[in-house]
Amino acid sequence: MENRKKSWVVGITGASGCIYGVRLTETLLSIGYDVHLVISNAGWRVLKEELGWQAANREETLKEKFGGRSGRVFYHPIGDIGASIASGSYLVEGMIIMPCSMGTLSSVAHGSSDNLMARAADVMLKEGRPLVLVPRETPLHAIHLENMLALSKLGVKIIPAMPAFYYHPQNLDDIVNFLVGKVLDSLRIEHRLFKRWGDEHAEQ
């Protein structure tokens, strides 16, 4: 058990902002974690529209995009309800859905395990493992907010895709890295993705 390679589940849905999930996966792999990656069909559509990714050969695309890092990526099709991560007996550190669509958030909030992403999230809840959702939608109506509240009461971390500007971001990468860094902070994973408030004083 002590030699088990630590791994995280990462979900990428069809919400805009797929670069967040891509950067999170890149960072976890570079740190040395394995990543079990689940991408919804709408998520693949957004990866094509926003990043130009090709979905014809999905596993080859992921190997090209995420290869050459310390950790390994394991791709699980959204319909593979019998995948390893669908069982609580399979040990992972936790799960992050980034970005998280309102449809997926609703499925998780109501325990609707009708695909692998929702089932894997349900496993995190029933096993008491960390679950982080990064909703990317605006404006929000009452049902969205009620679903977030219900999940928050269950211990799920809700980290909306809201960038900060006190650190004076210079480009889009800075903004993406800040949000990914906040997710990693919530999971107590060390990183150097952004400059923290007060760092300039510590360096003096």
N, C-alpha and C positions, 0 to 999 in steps of 0.2 A: 504493500500500500504506500510506503514512504517513497517509492521510486516512480509513482504515477506521475506522468507529465500533466501539469495543470493546464486546463483548457476552459475557454469561455464560449458560450453560444452567442452569435451575433445575428440579428434579424434585420433585413432591409426591406421595407415595404414600398408601396407606390406613392408615398408622400414625396413632395418635392424636397430636395436636399439630400439626395443619395450620397453625395460627396462626404457627408458626415459619417455614414456607415463604412464607406470605403476607407477613410482616414483612420477610423477607429480600428478596423481590421488590420490595416498596415501597421499601426502602432503596437497593437497586441502581439502580432507576429514578430515584429522587430525586437520587442522586449524578450521574447522567447516563449510566449504562450502558444498553444495550439488553439485554433479557432474552428468551431463548427458553424458553418455559414448557411443560413436559410434566406432565400430571396424569393419574394412573392412574384407571381407573373407580372403584376403591375410594377413591381420593383425593377424587373428586367426592362420593362418598357421605359421607365424613367432613367435607368442607367444608359439606355441607348439615346434618349432624347437630350439628357443633360451632360453626359460624359462621352457620348459616341461609342459606347461599348456595343459589341456584336453579341447577340444572344443565340446565334445559330448553333454554335458548339460551346455550350456554357462552361463545361469543365476545362476546356482548353483556354478559354478566355480568362477564367479565374487563375489558372496556372501561370499564364502570361503576366497578369496584373499583380499577383501576390507571391510569386516564386522568389527564391533567393534570399529568404529571411530565416531567422533562427527557428521560428515556429512553423508548424504545418497547418494548412487550411484543408478542412474536410467539407465538401459541398453536399448538402442534403436537399433534394428537390422538395418543393412545398407540399407535394401530395404524398410523400413517403412517410405515412403515419406509423410505419414500423421501424423507422430509423432509431439508432441507438439513443438519441437525445429525447425520444418520446417516452422513455422509461425512467422512472425515478431511481432505479438500481444502477443506472449509468452515471458515474460521478463527473460532474463539471463544477466549476467555481460559481457560476451564475450565468445570467443572460442579460443582454442589452438589445433592445429593438430601437434602431437609430437610422433613419427617422421612422417614427411610428405614425401610421395613418389613423384616422378616427375610426375606420372600420376595424382595424386590428385591435385598437385600444378597446373598442366595444366588445369584441370577441373575448379578449382577455378578462375584461371586467365582469362578463356574464358567464364565464366558464365554458364558452362554446368552442370545444376542441375539434373543429371541423377541418383543420389542416395542421401541418407539422409546426408552423410557427406558433399558433395558438396553443397547441398541445404542449410544446416545449415550455412555453410561458406558464401554463397550468402546472406543469411538473415543478417549476421553480417555486410556485406558491405552495403546493402541497408538501414539498420537501423542505420548505423554509430557507431556500437559497436566495441570494440577492437577485432582484429583478429590477432593471432600470428601463423606463420608457422615455423616449425623447419625441414628444408630439410636435408635429410641424403642420399647423393649420391656423388660419386667421380669417375672419373673426371666429370666436368660439361661441357656440350657443349652449343652452342649459344642459342638454343631454351630454355634450362633450365634457362639460365641467363636472356634472354629477358622476360620470364614469371615472374621471380622474380622482375625484374625492373618494369614491368607493375603493379604488385601487390603493390610494394613499393610506386609507385606514387599514389596509391589509399589509402595509409595510413596503409597498412598491415605491421606488424613487421615481418621481415625475420631474424630469429636467427639460422644460420646454426649450426649443431652439431660439433662445433669446441672447444674442451676443452683447457683450459689454464693450465700452469704448474708453474706459479709464486708462487702459494700457497703451492707447494710441496705436491701434492696428494700422498697418501700412498697406495691406493688400487682403485679398479674399482668403488666402491661406492662413493669415493671422486670425481671422474671424473663425474659420473652420477649426483651427487648432485650439482656440480658446474653448469652444464648446466641447470638443472631444476631451480636452484636459479636465473640464469640470465633471464630465462623466467618470473619468478615471479617478479623480479626487474622491468622488462619492463611493468608489469601490476600494479606496486606499491603495491604489496602484501608482507607484512613483513614475514621474515623467518630467520632461522639460519642454513641454509644448508651448508654454507661454510664460511671460514674465509676471510674477506675482506682485500684488500691491505690497509695497514696503521693501521689495528686493533691492531697490536703489539705495536705501538707507543701510541695509545689511552689508552691501558691498563697500561702504565707505570705511 
